[in-house]
């Protein structure tokens, strides 16, 4: 019998940190539930289902604040979801270890890039106008990230956050809010549905992890609204580098 209190604490802490930094739930939660006794495939499916709750918790707060941009929500949905579904179908053709190493190195690079650019994502460029060409190029980038999300599952929230900062000039706080809602709810729901259809989900563990994800994500978004963007940036960089190290570790 697993210690349910330990499982709940793991869920709260991992989702709290992920909500503060814009990704990396799998860095803590996935290894923890494997260590607590689930086989890898069951742990992955169970983890993926519970990450939806993280997005739901963040959505309540984001809707209350009304700070989501409709154009970016629409773009993340119509370009990202097809990528997620495609990635779920091509995952069998990707060497798992090679994919994880590549994604891990990319996440480390993202963290180091952010660290080397001190003023990155500190303000929102509200007057920046996007052309149809810039939206299409941004959609292509999101589509590629969606494929990676559907196939390799871990660390892609950090990539979406960085895309929103670099391409659409959001600050870290606003970019993370968009990531948590769209990736957390819609992208993860698409991936979870695919995994759940295989029957690999441990629903008893989901019932414990889900409340923790709701609490942790809401608390994370609440705390981030009271933190400076510079502190949020540092957390993002830390989670990106740690997530990358986790992915490339044997």
C-alpha positions in Angstrom: 0.0 0.0 0.0 1.5 3.3 -1.1 1.7 6.1 1.3 -1.2 8.3 0.0 0.1 11.4 2.0 3.5 11.1 0.3 1.8 10.9 -3.1 -0.3 13.9 -2.4 2.7 16.0 -1.2 4.6 15.0 -4.4 1.7 16.2 -6.5 1.3 19.5 -4.7 5.1 20.3 -4.8 5.7 19.3 -8.4 2.7 21.2 -9.7 3.5 24.2 -7.6 7.0 24.4 -9.0 5.8 23.8 -12.5 3.2 26.6 -12.2 5.8 29.0 -11.0 8.3 28.2 -13.8 6.1 27.3 -16.7 6.8 23.6 -17.0 8.7 20.6 -15.6 6.0 18.7 -13.7 7.5 15.4 -14.9 10.9 16.3 -13.4 9.6 15.5 -9.9 6.2 13.7 -10.2 7.1 11.1 -12.8 10.2 9.8 -11.1 8.5 9.9 -7.8 5.5 7.7 -8.8 7.9 5.3 -10.5 9.9 5.1 -7.2 6.7 4.6 -5.3 5.9 1.5 -7.3 4.3 2.0 -10.7 5.9 0.5 -13.8 7.2 3.1 -16.3 4.4 2.8 -18.9 1.7 3.0 -16.2 3.4 5.8 -14.4 3.7 7.8 -17.6 0.0 7.4 -18.5 -1.0 8.2 -14.9 1.2 11.2 -14.8 -0.1 12.5 -18.1 -3.7 12.3 -17.0 -3.1 14.1 -13.8 -1.3 17.0 -15.5 -4.7 18.0 -16.9 -5.6 19.0 -13.4 -2.6 21.4 -13.2 -4.0 23.2 -16.2 -7.5 23.3 -14.7 -6.2 24.8 -11.5 -4.3 27.5 -13.4 -7.3 28.2 -15.7 -9.6 29.2 -12.8 -7.0 31.9 -11.8 -6.3 33.0 -15.4 -10.0 33.5 -16.1 -10.5 35.4 -13.0 -7.6 37.8 -14.0 -8.7 37.9 -17.6 -5.2 38.1 -18.8 -5.2 35.6 -21.6 -4.8 36.9 -25.2 -7.5 35.4 -27.5 -5.3 35.4 -30.6 -2.6 33.4 -28.8 -5.1 31.0 -27.3 -6.5 30.4 -30.7 -3.1 29.9 -32.3 -1.9 27.5 -29.6 -5.0 25.4 -30.0 -5.3 25.2 -33.8 -1.6 24.7 -34.4 -0.6 22.8 -31.3 -3.3 20.2 -31.0 -2.8 18.7 -34.5 0.9 18.4 -33.6 0.2 16.6 -30.3 -2.1 14.1 -32.1 0.5 13.6 -34.8 3.2 13.1 -32.2 1.2 10.5 -30.4 1.0 8.5 -33.7 4.7 8.7 -34.7 6.1 8.0 -31.2 6.6 4.4 -32.1 9.0 5.4 -34.9 11.2 7.6 -32.6 14.1 5.9 -30.7 13.1 6.8 -27.1 16.6 7.4 -25.7 17.8 9.5 -28.7 14.6 11.6 -28.4 15.0 12.2 -24.7 18.7 13.2 -25.1 17.9 15.6 -27.9 15.0 17.1 -25.9 17.1 17.3 -22.7 19.9 19.1 -24.5 17.4 21.5 -26.0 15.9 22.3 -22.6 19.4 22.9 -21.1 20.1 25.2 -24.1 16.9 27.1 -23.4 17.8 27.6 -19.8 21.3 28.8 -20.6 20.0 31.1 -23.3 17.5 32.7 -20.9 20.3 33.0 -18.2 22.6 34.8 -20.7 19.9 37.3 -21.7 19.3 39.3 -18.5 16.4 41.4 -19.8 14.6 38.6 -21.7 10.9 38.4 -20.9 10.8 41.1 -18.3 8.1 43.2 -20.0 5.2 42.7 -22.4 5.6 44.6 -25.7 1.9 45.6 -25.9 2.4 47.7 -29.0 4.1 45.0 -31.1 2.0 44.2 -34.2 2.1 40.8 -35.8 1.6 40.2 -39.5 0.0 37.2 -41.0 3.4 35.9 -41.9 4.6 36.2 -38.3 1.5 34.4 -37.0 2.0 31.6 -39.6 5.7 31.2 -38.6 4.7 31.2 -35.0 2.1 28.6 -35.7 4.6 26.4 -37.4 6.9 26.6 -34.4 4.0 25.7 -32.0 3.0 22.8 -34.3 6.6 21.3 -34.1 6.5 21.7 -30.3 3.1 20.0 -30.3 4.6 17.0 -32.1 7.4 16.7 -29.5 4.7 17.0 -26.7 2.7 14.2 -28.2 5.6 11.9 -28.7 8.1 12.6 -25.9 5.7 14.2 -23.3 8.2 15.8 -21.0 9.7 19.3 -20.9 7.7 20.8 -23.8 5.8 23.3 -21.6 9.1 25.1 -21.1 9.5 25.2 -24.9 6.1 26.8 -25.3 6.8 29.3 -22.7 10.1 30.3 -24.4 8.3 30.5 -27.8 5.7 32.9 -26.4 8.5 35.1 -24.9 10.8 35.1 -27.9 8.3 35.2 -30.7 5.3 37.0 -29.3 7.2 39.1 -26.8 5.3 38.2 -23.6 6.9 38.5 -20.2 7.6 35.3 -18.2 4.5 35.6 -16.0 2.0 36.0 -18.9 3.7 33.4 -21.1 3.5 30.9 -18.2 -0.2 31.5 -17.7 -0.9 30.8 -21.4 1.3 27.6 -21.2 -0.5 26.3 -18.1 -3.9 26.8 -19.6 -3.4 25.6 -23.2 -0.7 23.0 -22.7 -1.9 21.9 -19.3 -5.6 21.4 -20.2 -6.0 20.9 -24.0 -2.6 19.5 -25.2 -2.3 17.2 -22.2 -5.9 16.1 -22.5 -5.3 15.0 -26.1 -2.2 13.1 -25.0 -3.9 11.6 -22.0 -6.9 10.4 -24.0 -4.5 8.5 -26.3 -2.7 6.9 -23.3 -5.9 6.2 -21.4 -7.3 4.3 -24.4 -4.5 1.7 -23.9 -5.8 1.0 -20.4 -2.4 1.8 -18.7 -3.7 4.4 -16.3 -3.8 3.7 -12.6 -7.0 5.5 -11.7 -6.7 4.9 -8.0 -3.4 6.9 -8.0 -5.0 9.6 -10.3 -7.7 10.1 -7.6 -4.9 11.1 -5.2 -2.6 13.0 -7.6 -5.4 15.1 -9.1 -6.4 17.1 -5.9 -2.7 17.8 -5.3 -2.3 19.0 -8.9 -5.3 21.4 -8.5 -4.0 22.8 -5.2 -0.4 23.1 -6.4 -1.1 24.8 -9.7 -3.5 27.3 -8.2 -1.1 28.1 -5.5 1.8 28.4 -8.0 -0.1 30.9 -10.2 -1.2 32.8 -7.1 2.3 33.1 -5.8 3.7 34.0 -9.3 1.4 37.0 -9.4 3.2 38.3 -6.3 6.7 37.6 -7.5 8.8 39.7 -9.7 9.3 38.6 -13.3 13.0 38.4 -12.6 12.5 35.8 -9.9 10.1 33.8 -12.2 12.8 34.0 -14.9 15.3 32.4 -12.5 12.9 29.6 -11.6 12.2 29.0 -15.3 16.0 28.7 -16.0 16.5 26.4 -13.1 13.7 24.0 -14.1 14.7 24.1 -17.7 18.3 23.0 -16.9 17.2 20.4 -14.3 14.6 19.0 -16.7 17.3 18.7 -19.4 19.7 16.9 -17.0 16.9 14.5 -16.0 16.1 13.7 -19.6 19.7 13.0 -20.6 20.5 11.0 -17.4 20.8 7.2 -18.0 
